Amino acid sequence: MEAVIVSGGKQYRVREGDVVRLERLPQPQGATVEFREIAYVKGDGEPVVERKALAEARVVGQVIRTGLAPKLVVVKFRRRKNYRRRRGHRQPYTAVRITRIEAGV
């Protein structure tokens, strides 16, 4: 079974057992997370995309860890103007293992 969940304004295609890196979630490590905003579910038969069935579907996962992604270095440079700026950024994330996908059909 597979589904497309919406979290943090992005869509993620998941299956049971997958580990997904999402935007930072407020839950602590080891907590259970339930995703109710689902765009697509596919089981053994046809895919489900109708709104009523998707409103009843849910995806359950467990928070594995929270952390910071590797550093991205942003460099601004203008030639011959003695203008150089260097800045780093580490995006916070939450790693979630998908434990169960329940279709609302």
Secondary structure as UniProt FT lines:
FT   STRAND          2..7
FT   TURN            8..9
FT   STRAND          10..15
FT   TURN            16..17
FT   STRAND          19..23
FT   TURN            29..30
FT   STRAND          32..35
FT   STRAND          38..42
FT   STRAND          47..48
FT   HELIX           51..56
FT   STRAND          58..68
FT   STRAND          72..78
FT   TURN            79..82
FT   STRAND          83..89
FT   STRAND          92..102
//
